[in-house]
Amino acid sequence: MLQACETSPSIRHAIIAIGALNLSTPSPTSTPGPNEIGTLRHQFAFRQYNKSICLMRRDVAGGRHDLRTTLIACLLFYCFESFHGYHETAISQVYAGLRLIRNWTTSFYTPDQNGVRQCERIGSENPLVVEDDILRAFGALEIQVMSYADGRHADLHEQYRHCGQKSIDEMVDEFRELGDAREILELVIRRSMHWLRSTMRLHNFAVGVKREGGMRDAEDCGGPANLFFDVDPRFEEQNETLKEYQRWDMAFQPLLKRARGPGGQDMFMLASTLRLHWLAGYMSIASNNCSVGLRNGGRYTKELEELISISRMLLEQPTTLHQGEREGTGFVFDMQIIVPLMTVGWVYRHRALRREAIQLLLRSPRKEGVWDGIVVGRIMEWLAGIEEEGIRENEQDQEYVPEKAAARCIKMHFETEKRESHVSCLQPVKGSLIGEEVKRKVVIPW
């Protein structure tokens, strides 16, 4: 970034704009901070940001921008837009960067002229053109975009899910370094998310999601569905995807054991975070369209408990989850605990563990890219409330929300200017013998 500031005025002004913001996240009860609309700091930040955009357009029009500088600008613009809640604009920056990368690299899957898949290993690109850290950043952001809203066609996801195939084929039996383990895990998760998107109709968390090449409305819900997706019966591919997770876990266990043992303090936090993301990814893939499959007969209760335990531990650590955060709160670039906690409350919906996930989100204000922990916690709290209404007295001892009480087809739409989240869902009518459903909706301020 510092080198880019010296050579690109647009990068320099974008960094000044972000530096003018207070990236710590205040609690909901705190007094308005310096980022509030109309304050001098807010006005200064936006003036610098607008100047950065104008300079970027000038340089692009004059042919004075290289690939590396453009990708750095996309990352900075993403941070600025997502921090302010302009999620669609932030996501468009990720799309733009990914298109540039896929026109240049092969490890993100680029077919040759004969249509043969060029599935190179990750890290095979020329670092003198674009550093691996930049490519990894976009890979992590792509996972985040797919967990939130993704308007790309299923055929594209079918192509992209083969990225880095050589790295998967050559995965070691035992990781020696946490950095290597993190790199492969991100690849496994990204591939699995592309597989989900290629085989399932996901219910995006935003209405009017931008599709590459146009605009479309969020999918209408039809037929039984879990909170995230309807699944095509491609279970063989699902099993192959789960095997990739299992191979990674076996290779990671020695590192995890060392991190949890004597002398492992320096690697404990990162190792725990990787374990958290593995749990969330694996269980998301393991869930499916069948109501029994979603609950898995309590099969994954132990893993859900571990997920909650790791999240709680990370939030309670005297050190921060991410360098630069203060007092465990703030804005961070990539995903950490919010999406994993959603796996407990929105995919499997274990009643007791969901309540704990809600409390973890609400008492630790944080923003992770496009996800706001307070907003997610409040929405999950509302969802739990309406689902608990449908549980009869003789069902109160059930660990998981019964299917006949479970809400489905969750939709979220953010009104950035009003700072509101509009949430709706469909829920079975209590006692109905013909499968009637009622639409529930709420407006949650943020």
C-alpha positions as CSV (number, residue, x, y, z in Angstrom):
1,M,0.0,0.0,0.0
2,L,2.8,2.4,0.9
3,Q,4.5,1.8,-2.4
4,A,1.3,2.3,-4.3
5,C,0.7,5.6,-2.5
6,E,4.0,6.9,-3.9
7,T,3.2,6.0,-7.5
8,S,-0.6,6.4,-7.7
9,P,-2.4,9.6,-6.4
10,S,-5.8,7.7,-6.5
11,I,-4.5,5.1,-4.1
12,R,-3.0,7.8,-1.9
13,H,-6.3,9.6,-1.6
14,A,-8.3,6.4,-1.0
15,I,-6.0,5.5,1.9
16,I,-6.3,9.0,3.3
17,A,-10.1,8.6,3.1
18,I,-10.1,5.3,5.1
19,G,-7.5,6.7,7.5
20,A,-9.9,9.6,8.3
21,L,-12.5,7.2,9.5
22,N,-12.8,5.7,13.0
23,L,-12.9,2.1,12.2
24,S,-13.8,1.0,15.7
25,T,-17.4,0.0,15.9
26,P,-19.4,1.8,18.7
27,S,-21.9,0.0,20.7
28,P,-25.6,0.6,19.9
29,T,-26.0,2.7,23.1
30,S,-22.9,4.9,22.6
31,T,-23.1,8.6,21.6
32,P,-22.7,9.5,17.9
33,G,-19.1,9.2,16.8
34,P,-16.9,11.2,14.4
35,N,-18.1,9.1,11.5
36,E,-21.7,10.3,11.7
37,I,-23.0,12.0,8.6
38,G,-22.4,15.8,8.6
39,T,-19.3,15.7,10.9
40,L,-16.1,17.3,9.6
41,R,-14.3,14.0,9.6
42,H,-17.1,12.3,7.6
43,Q,-17.1,15.2,5.1
44,F,-13.3,15.1,4.8
45,A,-13.3,11.3,4.2
46,F,-15.9,11.5,1.4
47,R,-14.0,14.4,-0.3
48,Q,-10.9,12.3,-0.3
49,Y,-12.8,9.3,-1.6
50,N,-14.4,11.2,-4.4
51,K,-11.0,12.7,-5.4
52,S,-9.6,9.1,-5.5
53,I,-12.4,8.0,-7.8
54,C,-11.9,10.9,-10.1
55,L,-8.2,10.3,-10.3
56,M,-8.7,6.6,-11.0
57,R,-11.1,7.4,-13.9
58,R,-8.6,9.8,-15.3
59,D,-5.8,7.3,-15.1
60,V,-7.8,4.5,-16.6
61,A,-9.0,6.7,-19.5
62,G,-5.4,7.7,-20.1
63,G,-4.1,4.2,-20.0
64,R,-1.8,4.9,-17.0
65,H,-3.2,2.2,-14.7
66,D,-1.6,-1.2,-14.4
67,L,-3.4,-4.4,-13.1
68,R,-1.8,-4.3,-9.6
69,T,-2.8,-0.7,-9.0
70,T,-6.4,-1.3,-10.2
71,L,-6.7,-4.3,-7.9
72,I,-5.4,-2.4,-4.9
73,A,-7.9,0.4,-5.7
74,C,-10.8,-2.2,-5.8
75,L,-9.8,-3.5,-2.3
76,L,-9.7,0.0,-0.9
77,F,-13.0,1.0,-2.5
78,Y,-14.6,-2.2,-1.1
79,C,-13.4,-1.3,2.4
80,F,-14.8,2.2,2.2
81,E,-18.2,1.2,0.7
82,S,-18.8,-1.8,2.9
83,F,-17.9,0.1,6.1
84,H,-20.6,2.7,5.2
85,G,-23.2,0.0,4.4
86,Y,-23.3,0.4,0.6
87,H,-23.1,-3.3,0.1
88,E,-24.0,-3.5,-3.6
89,T,-21.4,-1.0,-4.5
90,A,-18.8,-2.9,-2.4
91,I,-19.7,-6.2,-4.0
92,S,-19.4,-4.7,-7.5
93,Q,-15.8,-3.8,-6.6
94,V,-15.1,-7.4,-5.8
95,Y,-16.7,-8.5,-9.1
96,A,-14.6,-6.0,-11.0
97,G,-11.4,-7.2,-9.4
98,L,-12.2,-10.9,-9.9
99,R,-12.9,-10.3,-13.6
100,L,-9.5,-8.7,-14.0
101,I,-7.8,-11.5,-12.2
102,R,-9.5,-14.2,-14.2
103,N,-8.5,-12.5,-17.4
104,W,-4.9,-12.7,-16.3
105,T,-4.5,-15.8,-14.1
106,T,-5.0,-19.5,-14.5
107,S,-5.4,-20.7,-11.0
108,F,-8.9,-19.1,-10.8
109,Y,-9.8,-21.3,-13.8
110,T,-9.4,-20.0,-17.3
111,P,-10.3,-22.4,-20.1
112,D,-7.9,-22.5,-23.0
113,Q,-9.0,-22.2,-26.7
114,N,-9.8,-25.9,-26.9
115,G,-12.0,-25.8,-23.9
116,V,-9.6,-27.8,-21.7
117,R,-9.5,-26.9,-18.1
118,Q,-6.3,-25.3,-17.0
119,C,-6.5,-26.1,-13.3
120,E,-3.2,-24.7,-12.1
121,R,-2.1,-24.7,-8.5
122,I,-2.6,-21.5,-6.5
123,G,0.4,-19.3,-6.2
124,S,1.5,-20.2,-9.8
125,E,1.1,-16.6,-11.1
126,N,3.9,-14.1,-11.5
127,P,4.3,-12.2,-8.2
128,L,6.2,-9.5,-10.0
129,V,2.9,-8.5,-11.6
130,V,0.5,-9.0,-8.8
131,E,1.5,-10.3,-5.3
132,D,0.0,-13.5,-4.0
133,D,-1.4,-11.5,-1.0
134,I,-3.6,-9.5,-3.4
135,L,-4.9,-12.6,-5.0
136,R,-5.5,-14.2,-1.7
137,A,-7.4,-11.1,-0.5
138,F,-9.8,-11.4,-3.5
139,G,-10.2,-15.1,-2.9
140,A,-11.3,-14.4,0.6
141,L,-13.6,-11.7,-0.5
142,E,-15.2,-13.9,-3.1
143,I,-16.2,-16.3,-0.3
144,Q,-17.7,-13.4,1.6
145,V,-19.7,-12.2,-1.5
146,M,-21.0,-15.7,-2.1
147,S,-22.2,-16.0,1.6
148,Y,-24.1,-12.7,1.2
149,A,-25.4,-12.3,-2.3
150,D,-24.2,-13.5,-5.7
151,G,-25.9,-12.8,-9.0
152,R,-23.5,-14.7,-11.2
153,H,-24.9,-17.5,-13.4
154,A,-24.7,-21.1,-12.2
155,D,-22.6,-22.0,-15.3
156,L,-19.9,-19.6,-14.1
157,H,-19.8,-21.2,-10.7
158,E,-19.5,-24.6,-12.4
159,Q,-16.4,-23.4,-14.0
160,Y,-14.9,-21.6,-11.0
161,R,-15.4,-24.5,-8.6
162,H,-12.5,-26.2,-10.4
163,C,-10.0,-23.5,-9.5
164,G,-6.7,-24.6,-8.0
165,Q,-7.3,-28.3,-8.7
166,K,-3.6,-29.1,-8.7
167,S,-3.2,-27.6,-5.2
168,I,-6.0,-29.9,-4.0
169,D,-4.6,-32.9,-5.7
170,E,-1.1,-32.2,-4.2
171,M,-2.4,-31.3,-0.7
172,V,0.2,-32.5,1.8
173,D,-0.6,-35.2,4.5
174,E,0.5,-32.8,7.2
175,F,0.7,-29.0,7.2
176,R,4.0,-27.6,8.6
177,E,3.0,-23.9,8.7
178,L,-0.3,-22.2,9.5
179,G,0.1,-20.0,6.5
180,D,0.0,-23.0,4.2
181,A,-3.0,-24.4,6.0
182,R,-4.9,-21.1,5.7
183,E,-4.2,-20.9,2.0
184,I,-5.5,-24.3,1.2
185,L,-8.5,-24.0,3.5
186,E,-9.6,-20.8,1.8
187,L,-9.3,-22.6,-1.5
188,V,-11.4,-25.6,-0.2
189,I,-14.1,-23.2,1.1
190,R,-14.1,-21.1,-2.1
191,R,-14.4,-24.2,-4.2
192,S,-17.2,-25.6,-2.0
193,M,-19.1,-22.3,-2.2
194,H,-18.9,-22.3,-6.0
195,W,-20.2,-25.9,-5.9
196,L,-23.2,-24.8,-3.8
197,R,-23.9,-21.9,-6.2
198,S,-23.6,-24.2,-9.2
199,T,-26.1,-26.8,-7.8
200,M,-28.4,-24.8,-5.7
201,R,-30.8,-21.9,-5.9
202,L,-29.7,-19.8,-3.0
203,H,-31.9,-17.3,-1.3
204,N,-29.7,-14.2,-1.4
205,F,-29.5,-11.9,1.5
206,A,-30.2,-8.9,-0.7
207,V,-33.1,-8.0,-3.0
208,G,-32.2,-6.9,-6.6
209,V,-28.8,-8.6,-6.6
210,K,-26.6,-7.5,-9.4
211,R,-25.8,-10.2,-11.9
212,E,-22.8,-10.1,-14.2
213,G,-24.3,-8.6,-17.3
214,G,-27.5,-7.3,-15.8
215,M,-29.8,-7.0,-12.9
216,R,-32.2,-9.5,-11.4
217,D,-34.6,-9.7,-8.5
218,A,-34.1,-12.1,-5.6
219,E,-35.4,-15.6,-6.4
220,D,-38.9,-16.4,-5.5
221,C,-39.2,-19.2,-3.0
222,G,-41.0,-22.3,-4.2
223,G,-41.2,-25.7,-2.5
224,P,-39.4,-26.8,0.7
225,A,-36.1,-25.1,1.3
226,N,-33.6,-24.5,4.0
227,L,-32.7,-21.0,5.0
228,F,-29.9,-20.7,2.4
229,F,-30.7,-22.9,-0.6
230,D,-32.7,-25.5,-2.5
231,V,-30.5,-28.4,-3.5
232,D,-30.3,-30.4,-6.7
233,P,-29.7,-34.1,-6.1
234,R,-25.9,-34.2,-6.9
235,F,-24.8,-36.0,-3.8
236,E,-21.7,-37.6,-5.4
237,E,-20.2,-34.2,-5.9
238,Q,-21.3,-33.2,-2.4
239,N,-19.4,-36.2,-1.1
240,E,-16.3,-35.3,-3.1
241,T,-16.5,-31.8,-1.7
242,L,-16.7,-33.1,1.9
243,K,-13.7,-35.3,1.2
244,E,-11.7,-32.2,0.5
245,Y,-12.7,-30.8,3.9
246,Q,-11.8,-34.1,5.6
247,R,-8.4,-34.3,3.9
248,W,-7.6,-30.8,5.0
249,D,-8.7,-31.5,8.6
250,M,-6.5,-34.6,8.8
251,A,-3.5,-32.6,7.6
252,F,-4.3,-29.8,10.0
253,Q,-4.8,-31.8,13.2
254,P,-1.1,-32.0,14.2
255,L,-0.8,-28.2,13.9
256,L,-4.0,-27.7,15.9
257,K,-2.7,-30.1,18.6
258,R,0.6,-28.2,18.8
259,A,-1.2,-24.8,19.0
260,R,-3.4,-26.1,21.9
261,G,-0.4,-27.6,23.7
262,P,2.4,-26.1,25.8
263,G,4.3,-23.4,23.9
264,G,1.6,-23.0,21.3
265,Q,0.5,-19.5,22.4
266,D,1.9,-17.7,19.3
267,M,-0.1,-19.8,16.9
268,F,-3.2,-20.5,19.1
269,M,-5.4,-17.6,17.8
270,L,-4.9,-18.3,14.1
271,A,-5.2,-22.1,14.5
272,S,-8.5,-21.6,16.4
273,T,-9.8,-19.3,13.7
274,L,-8.9,-21.8,11.0
275,R,-10.7,-24.6,13.0
276,L,-13.7,-22.3,13.3
277,H,-13.9,-21.7,9.6
278,W,-13.5,-25.3,8.8
279,L,-16.4,-26.3,11.1
280,A,-18.6,-23.7,9.5
281,G,-17.7,-24.7,5.9
282,Y,-17.9,-28.4,6.5
283,M,-21.3,-28.2,8.2
284,S,-22.8,-25.9,5.6
285,I,-21.9,-28.4,2.9
286,A,-23.1,-31.3,5.0
287,S,-26.6,-29.8,5.3
288,N,-29.0,-30.4,2.5
289,N,-32.6,-29.9,1.3
290,C,-34.0,-32.7,3.5
291,S,-35.4,-31.5,6.8
292,V,-33.8,-34.5,8.5
293,G,-30.6,-33.7,6.7
294,L,-30.7,-30.1,8.0
295,R,-30.8,-31.4,11.6
296,N,-28.9,-34.5,10.8
297,G,-30.6,-36.2,13.7
298,G,-28.4,-34.3,16.1
299,R,-25.3,-35.7,14.4
300,Y,-23.5,-32.4,14.3
301,T,-24.5,-31.1,17.8
302,K,-21.0,-31.7,19.1
303,E,-19.4,-29.7,16.2
304,L,-21.9,-26.9,16.7
305,E,-21.0,-26.8,20.4
306,E,-17.3,-26.6,19.4
307,L,-18.1,-23.8,17.0
308,I,-19.8,-21.7,19.7
309,S,-17.0,-22.5,22.2
310,I,-14.2,-21.3,19.8
311,S,-16.2,-18.1,18.9
312,R,-16.7,-17.3,22.6
313,M,-13.0,-17.9,23.3
314,L,-11.9,-15.7,20.5
315,L,-14.1,-12.9,21.6
316,E,-12.9,-13.2,25.2
317,Q,-9.2,-13.2,24.4
318,P,-7.3,-10.2,25.9
319,T,-5.6,-10.0,22.5
320,T,-7.7,-9.1,19.5
321,L,-9.0,-11.3,16.7
322,H,-7.3,-9.2,14.1
323,Q,-4.4,-6.8,14.4
324,G,-5.8,-3.2,14.5
325,E,-9.0,-4.0,16.3
326,R,-9.5,-2.3,19.6
327,E,-11.2,-4.0,22.6
328,G,-12.5,-6.8,20.3
329,T,-14.7,-4.5,18.2
330,G,-14.2,-2.8,14.9
331,F,-14.2,-3.2,11.2
332,V,-12.2,-6.0,9.6
333,F,-11.6,-6.8,6.0
334,D,-12.6,-10.5,5.9
335,M,-14.8,-13.0,7.6
336,Q,-14.1,-14.2,11.2
337,I,-16.9,-15.2,13.5
338,I,-20.2,-13.7,12.1
339,V,-20.8,-16.2,9.3
340,P,-19.7,-19.2,11.4
341,L,-22.2,-18.2,14.1
342,M,-24.9,-17.9,11.4
343,T,-24.3,-21.6,10.6
344,V,-25.5,-22.4,14.1
345,G,-28.5,-20.1,14.1
346,W,-29.6,-20.0,10.5
347,V,-28.6,-23.4,9.0
348,Y,-29.0,-25.9,11.8
349,R,-31.0,-23.8,14.3
350,H,-30.1,-25.5,17.5
351,R,-32.3,-23.7,20.0
352,A,-29.9,-23.3,23.0
353,L,-26.8,-22.8,20.9
354,R,-28.6,-20.2,18.7
355,R,-29.4,-18.2,21.8
356,E,-25.8,-18.2,22.8
357,A,-24.8,-17.2,19.3
358,I,-27.2,-14.3,19.4
359,Q,-25.7,-13.1,22.7
360,L,-22.1,-13.3,21.3
361,L,-23.1,-11.2,18.3
362,L,-25.0,-8.6,20.3
363,R,-22.5,-8.0,23.1
364,S,-19.5,-7.7,20.7
365,P,-20.2,-5.1,18.1
366,R,-18.2,-5.7,15.0
367,K,-18.3,-5.4,11.2
368,E,-16.7,-8.0,9.0
369,G,-16.8,-6.8,5.4
370,V,-20.4,-6.6,4.4
371,W,-21.6,-8.3,7.5
372,D,-22.6,-6.3,10.6
373,G,-22.7,-8.5,13.8
374,I,-25.3,-6.4,15.5
375,V,-27.7,-6.5,12.5
376,V,-27.2,-10.3,12.1
377,G,-27.7,-10.8,15.9
378,R,-31.0,-8.8,15.9
379,I,-32.3,-10.6,12.8
380,M,-31.4,-14.0,14.3
381,E,-33.1,-12.9,17.5
382,W,-36.3,-12.1,15.6
383,L,-36.1,-15.3,13.7
384,A,-35.7,-17.3,16.9
385,G,-38.7,-15.5,18.5
386,I,-41.1,-16.3,15.7
387,E,-40.0,-19.9,15.5
388,E,-40.3,-20.4,19.2
389,E,-43.9,-19.2,19.0
390,G,-44.7,-22.2,16.9
391,I,-43.3,-24.7,19.3
392,R,-45.9,-26.4,21.5
393,E,-45.5,-27.1,25.2
394,N,-44.9,-30.8,24.6
395,E,-42.1,-30.0,22.2
396,Q,-40.2,-27.6,24.4
397,D,-37.5,-30.2,25.2
398,Q,-36.5,-30.5,21.5
399,E,-32.9,-29.4,20.8
400,Y,-33.7,-28.2,17.3
401,V,-36.5,-26.1,15.9
402,P,-39.2,-28.5,14.5
403,E,-39.7,-28.4,10.8
404,K,-43.3,-27.4,11.2
405,A,-42.2,-24.3,13.1
406,A,-39.2,-23.4,11.0
407,A,-39.2,-20.2,8.9
408,R,-37.9,-20.5,5.4
409,C,-37.2,-18.3,2.4
410,I,-35.5,-15.6,4.5
411,K,-35.0,-12.4,2.6
412,M,-33.1,-9.3,3.7
413,H,-33.0,-5.9,2.0
414,F,-30.9,-3.0,3.4
415,E,-32.0,0.6,3.1
416,T,-28.7,2.3,3.5
417,E,-29.9,5.8,3.7
418,K,-32.5,5.0,6.3
419,R,-30.2,2.6,8.1
420,E,-32.8,-0.1,8.1
421,S,-32.9,-3.8,7.4
422,H,-36.2,-5.1,5.9
423,V,-36.5,-8.8,6.7
424,S,-39.2,-11.2,5.6
425,C,-39.8,-15.0,5.7
426,L,-42.5,-17.6,5.2
427,Q,-43.6,-19.7,8.2
428,P,-46.0,-22.7,8.5
429,V,-49.4,-21.8,10.0
430,K,-49.7,-23.5,13.4
431,G,-52.1,-26.4,13.2
432,S,-52.7,-26.2,9.5
433,L,-53.4,-29.5,7.8
434,I,-52.8,-28.3,4.2
435,G,-49.4,-26.8,4.6
436,E,-50.5,-23.1,4.8
437,E,-47.8,-20.5,5.3
438,V,-47.9,-17.0,6.5
439,K,-45.5,-14.2,5.6
440,R,-43.7,-12.6,8.5
441,K,-41.7,-9.4,8.2
442,V,-39.9,-6.9,10.4
443,V,-37.9,-3.7,10.0
444,I,-34.7,-3.6,12.1
445,P,-32.7,-0.4,12.5
446,W,-29.0,-0.4,12.4
